[in-house]
Amino acid sequence: GYDPTIRPWYQQASASSNVALTEPYVDAATKKLVMTFAGAVKDGGTVKAVTALDVFMDGVVSNVASIRPTPNTMGFIVSKGGKIIVHEDTALVLKPVTDIAPILGGAGLANLPKDSLSDITVGGVDRLVHVEPIPGTEWLLVVALHKDEALAGITAMSRASFINSIVISLVTVAV
């Protein structure tokens, strides 16, 4: 009773002149989260066949989770519609991004400035967030640096400068 022609990957590929990429879904056979790359073989305008390749998301999750410029940095992928596509906490996958960052709801994700860091709260933690479109998809890579860790060097340098200024002032007053 399996009819591939009604599957989303088949329909997307049939309607496209390019390779289609599905959003993640639970694979019927393995019960694992996968996404499918599919392409239609056409004769003129008629679909003769569709070829497809499933990619298990655990490898993608591992790659995104490895983005760690600071120990508590988190990386995740969100669709432009606001659905979490990849996250190291698999319970959040396919949930709205507003579950971890309400400010990213609605137009919030699209309104984040490009080529800079935004100061927002993600998962209850203050973070510096950078959003980067993933070419060829409707997805965005979000890298959320733990704010205190990201600014630790600057904070330490500022404290040292402040202490040095006080010492210089005291020495100058004493002389």
Secondary structure, DSSP 4 states (H G I P E B T S, - for coil): ---GGGSHHHHHHHH-SS-EEPPPEE-TTT-SEEEEEEEEEEETTEEEEEEEEEEEHHHHHHHHHT--SSTT-EEEEEETTSBEEE-SSGGGTTSBGGGT-GGGTTTTTTTSPTTS-EEEEETTEEEEEEEEE-TTSSEEEEEEEEHHHHTHHHHHHHHHHHHHHHHHHHHHHH-
